[in-house]
Amino acid sequence: MVHVPECVARHWPLPHRADGAFTGFYANVITPVDLSDDVWHTTDLYLDVWLAPGREAQLLDEEEFDEVVGRGLIDADTATRAREEAAHLLEAAKNGQWPPQVVREWTLERALAAKAG
C-alpha cells in the first residue's frame, strides 16, 4: 500500500508527431520525488491530465485509479490527495495557468538543440 502525505504532478510536453506537429501536454499525478544516491524514486498514482491544443484538459485513467484504490493498493489519504492534485491541474488549465510557462517553453526545437548538445 502506498501512503504519502502529499502528491505532485510531473509535467511532460508529449513528443511531437513525425511531421513535427505538437500533440499536447500531459501530467502524471505522482508521489513526491525522493532523490537518493542519484536515483529518482516516486510512485505513479495512476491519474493523468491531458491537454491537447485548443481543447479542454481531460482527466485520464480514473477507472484504473478507482480499481487500485478499491484493492487497497493506494490508501484513502493518498487517494484523496491525488484527486485533489488532479482537480487542481484541471482548474489551473481552465484558467490558463497550467501547464507552467517553463513547460510551454520546451519546444521541439529546444528539445532537439538540447539533444544535439
Secondary structure, DSSP 8 states (H G I E B T S, - for coil): -B--S--EEEEEE----TT-----EEEEEE---EEETTEEE--EEEEEEEE-TTS--EEE-HHHHHHHHHTTSB-HHHHHHHHHHHHHHHHHHHTT--S-HHHHT--HHHHHHHHH-
